[in-house]
Amino acid sequence: MALLLREQKLSLRDIALRLVITKGKKKGQHPSPATVLRLLREHDESAASTRQL
């Protein structure tokens, strides 16, 4: 979902506000923009390493 929202050129803050944590202690809360940034970076790095193989 975060990837789709990023493609729509939404800010990290707007993406975080549209997402909801579904498991764990923070269930039902929104992630922080920093968490969204970290997860998107991890996704981009893993996608880049997969493309290089």
Rosetta constraint file for C-alpha pairs under 8 A:
AtomPair CA 1 CA 5 HARMONIC 6.36 0.50
AtomPair CA 1 CA 19 HARMONIC 7.85 0.50
AtomPair CA 2 CA 6 HARMONIC 6.07 0.50
AtomPair CA 2 CA 15 HARMONIC 6.41 0.50
AtomPair CA 2 CA 19 HARMONIC 7.58 0.50
AtomPair CA 2 CA 36 HARMONIC 7.59 0.50
AtomPair CA 2 CA 40 HARMONIC 7.61 0.50
AtomPair CA 3 CA 7 HARMONIC 6.25 0.50
AtomPair CA 3 CA 40 HARMONIC 7.41 0.50
AtomPair CA 4 CA 8 HARMONIC 6.53 0.50
AtomPair CA 5 CA 9 HARMONIC 6.80 0.50
AtomPair CA 5 CA 10 HARMONIC 5.99 0.50
AtomPair CA 5 CA 15 HARMONIC 6.21 0.50
AtomPair CA 6 CA 10 HARMONIC 5.56 0.50
AtomPair CA 6 CA 11 HARMONIC 7.43 0.50
AtomPair CA 6 CA 12 HARMONIC 7.96 0.50
AtomPair CA 6 CA 15 HARMONIC 7.34 0.50
AtomPair CA 10 CA 14 HARMONIC 5.98 0.50
AtomPair CA 10 CA 15 HARMONIC 6.29 0.50
AtomPair CA 11 CA 15 HARMONIC 6.20 0.50
AtomPair CA 12 CA 16 HARMONIC 6.08 0.50
AtomPair CA 12 CA 33 HARMONIC 5.21 0.50
AtomPair CA 12 CA 34 HARMONIC 7.90 0.50
AtomPair CA 12 CA 36 HARMONIC 6.70 0.50
AtomPair CA 12 CA 37 HARMONIC 6.82 0.50
AtomPair CA 13 CA 17 HARMONIC 6.26 0.50
AtomPair CA 13 CA 32 HARMONIC 7.65 0.50
AtomPair CA 13 CA 33 HARMONIC 5.18 0.50
AtomPair CA 14 CA 18 HARMONIC 6.44 0.50
AtomPair CA 15 CA 19 HARMONIC 6.44 0.50
AtomPair CA 15 CA 33 HARMONIC 7.58 0.50
AtomPair CA 15 CA 36 HARMONIC 7.58 0.50
AtomPair CA 16 CA 20 HARMONIC 7.85 0.50
AtomPair CA 16 CA 30 HARMONIC 6.07 0.50
AtomPair CA 16 CA 31 HARMONIC 5.54 0.50
AtomPair CA 16 CA 32 HARMONIC 6.00 0.50
AtomPair CA 16 CA 33 HARMONIC 5.46 0.50
AtomPair CA 16 CA 36 HARMONIC 6.40 0.50
AtomPair CA 17 CA 30 HARMONIC 5.97 0.50
AtomPair CA 17 CA 31 HARMONIC 7.59 0.50
AtomPair CA 18 CA 30 HARMONIC 7.56 0.50
AtomPair CA 19 CA 30 HARMONIC 5.83 0.50
AtomPair CA 19 CA 31 HARMONIC 6.94 0.50
AtomPair CA 20 CA 27 HARMONIC 7.53 0.50
AtomPair CA 20 CA 28 HARMONIC 5.71 0.50
AtomPair CA 20 CA 29 HARMONIC 5.54 0.50
AtomPair CA 20 CA 30 HARMONIC 4.70 0.50
AtomPair CA 20 CA 31 HARMONIC 6.76 0.50
AtomPair CA 21 CA 26 HARMONIC 6.48 0.50
AtomPair CA 21 CA 27 HARMONIC 5.01 0.50
AtomPair CA 21 CA 28 HARMONIC 5.41 0.50
AtomPair CA 21 CA 29 HARMONIC 5.58 0.50
AtomPair CA 21 CA 30 HARMONIC 5.95 0.50
AtomPair CA 21 CA 31 HARMONIC 6.56 0.50
AtomPair CA 22 CA 26 HARMONIC 7.97 0.50
AtomPair CA 22 CA 27 HARMONIC 4.98 0.50
AtomPair CA 22 CA 28 HARMONIC 6.10 0.50
AtomPair CA 23 CA 27 HARMONIC 4.95 0.50
AtomPair CA 23 CA 28 HARMONIC 8.00 0.50
AtomPair CA 31 CA 35 HARMONIC 6.15 0.50
AtomPair CA 31 CA 36 HARMONIC 6.78 0.50
AtomPair CA 32 CA 36 HARMONIC 6.50 0.50
AtomPair CA 33 CA 37 HARMONIC 6.15 0.50
AtomPair CA 34 CA 38 HARMONIC 6.15 0.50
AtomPair CA 35 CA 39 HARMONIC 6.18 0.50
AtomPair CA 36 CA 40 HARMONIC 6.12 0.50
AtomPair CA 37 CA 41 HARMONIC 6.10 0.50
AtomPair CA 38 CA 42 HARMONIC 6.16 0.50
AtomPair CA 39 CA 43 HARMONIC 6.16 0.50
AtomPair CA 40 CA 44 HARMONIC 6.15 0.50
AtomPair CA 41 CA 45 HARMONIC 6.09 0.50
AtomPair CA 42 CA 46 HARMONIC 6.16 0.50
AtomPair CA 43 CA 47 HARMONIC 6.05 0.50
AtomPair CA 44 CA 48 HARMONIC 6.06 0.50
AtomPair CA 45 CA 49 HARMONIC 6.22 0.50
AtomPair CA 46 CA 50 HARMONIC 6.14 0.50
AtomPair CA 47 CA 51 HARMONIC 6.27 0.50
AtomPair CA 48 CA 52 HARMONIC 6.40 0.50
AtomPair CA 49 CA 53 HARMONIC 6.79 0.50
